Amino acid sequence: MRLILPFILVWLPFLSQAQATNSSPIVKWKHDMATAAHDSIRLRVCTQIVRQYQIENQYDSLYRYVQRGLGFHKASPSDFYVCELYYYLGRYYRHKGLYRRGIGPLQQAISHADRAGSEAKSARYQYVLAVIFSDAGQLEKAVEQIGSNLKYLLTHQNEPMLAANYLLIIELYGNMGNTSLQAQYQQKYLSLVKDSWPPDHRMYAHIMKGQILEKKNRWQGAANEYRAGLRCAQRTGDSLKVIEMLHYLGVNGRHRRQYLSALSLFNNMEVMARRLHDLSFQATAKREQAITYLLMQQPKTALQKARQAANYSRQNKQEEELIITLQTLVTALEANGEFRNALIVSREAQQIKDRRFAEQSAQKVAQMQAEFDSETSEHTIRVLQKNAQIAQLQASRQQQQIQLAQRTQLAAAVVIGLLGLLCGVVIYFLRKTQRTNIQLNEHQQLLQQTADALAESNATKDKLFSLISHDLRSPVASMKNSIRQLRSSDTEFHLKPLMNRLDQQVDSVLDLLTNLLDWSMVQLKGFQLNFESLVLQELVAEVLSQTSELIQQKQLTVINQVDKHQLVVADRHQLMAVIRNVLTNAIKFTPTDGFIRLHTVAKSAMVELHIRDTGVGMTAEQISNLFKSPDVRSGTSGEKGVGLGLRICREMMDRQGGTLWVEQLPKSGTLVRIGIATPVQTAHNSVANDHVPSSAAF
């Protein structure tokens, strides 16, 4: 069954309308559209023109007016008419063979029809969309589209449309090889058939019933259905339908081995086809006769009929039909022992197949080129439309600008006079205001500078008082307590520990005061650094001398490997304070009999003084908080600290352009790296630890 059959079934009313139209009203409609007052009227008339162009098969003109109608739709939206425009645009693409391009417009047509509340139009458009899906080779999407359409049609009394959808889905499932679903929908279609249907519709129903019975090998029952279909075909008065039914009956009779009856039917078929000058059916009749004679073991007669069929097919120039006929001729030649001629005919059939394949390939390429050309042309049209809109907007804007200029000329003449009068007064007051503003800005800047200086001074004072009140109170209180105990002690045995503790507390207070004085010196705004070239070894030796008593008390081993020739550029007082503070920490947190090592490492523009110890070390968390809010910890011998030393050292080194970093050693202890600026590098600068013996490393 041909796919075009259900399509004709749906559009039969439109075809009859086309036959009833004797003269085209397009000229009058074009005049009405040109003289219409509103875009809504133009849209309605444009839709009528497009519909008439489709009836007259003038698809190029149809396409142009569809584009115009869609332009009217933008200015005056109307889903009722625009759904038809998109529908005819999809029909245009299908006519041009651009099936994939036709899918989008049909989907737009369905959407607008749904918004317009036209369910009948939506069902019809969904059916056509399924046909286009099928044409594009997207059979599954076509079945899905028909399925959604059937849900609507089963709830509405629209049997012709429902029958058309059933026929289409039967054809689709047949092409997909799904015979079970095809049979189900065949039964549904046949249940719709009524005696009140037109005879051609009932004829196709009988054909379908016959085909179903033949699949069940019920050939006699199928013959009865075909005879009923022949009677319906005769009632239509259409000779082509009668020929078609004779063909079905003849093939059925041959399967039932009623060869003479089949030959009679094929002869009648040939006579009617010759009367209509239909070469296709004449070739089909001769071919069926040849097949029948072969089954009757009459190869010579079969060969004669096959050659006649081949002549008709060659005249008809239908290559698909010619290939089938040539295959029958090859069989007849082989049955007569003419194998050479059979080979020649077989080669001819193969050449036609190859040529058809090449033509189909070329058609696909041409279709792709046509789609590309169509897209290009549509893009060009859209660009031209946009350019026209831009030009229209520019013209409108220019007109508005001219009107605005005319309106402002009068106002400008009046304003110019007033401005001339006011200019002198305004300039005078502006100059006076500028002078006043300059003076005010100068006073404000002076006041702001004074306020900033006072704020900074107050902040430094508050910070200093806070540190003194917080960190000095505890050791002084401890000293006061120790003195009270000394007064109350009456034995020399208790006196010595108290004196030792008092000595430690005095050292702690002295250390605190030293740190506070160093920090206050750093915070003073007017304090000036005194940079000078210093020998680092001399500074380290002086600090070691100052702390020798602490080193001896804890019996520590100090390894001094600082380069004797290493020069640095720094403030002597602050650098010594930094080294002293770091070395004091190393002594404090290194247990008895521990090691402290000092050595230098030369860098590109500075030298680093490394101070390593084998003390208790610090955790990663303590190091991260060291310069923010450090914990106050006691030394290995109970020495007290205030937690300010390294913070002050960091600030001192920052002011001198140096660095100070604290690292945790792999096993135990701490490494402090003090980066100090150096003068122009000399030949004496070298890495001191290159000469360190291996026994000194720890």
Summary of the structure (lengths in Angstrom):
residues: 698
radius of gyration: 54.5
end to end distance: 98.6
largest distance: 155.3
contacts: 2107
relative contact order: 0.03
helix: 74%
strand: 6%
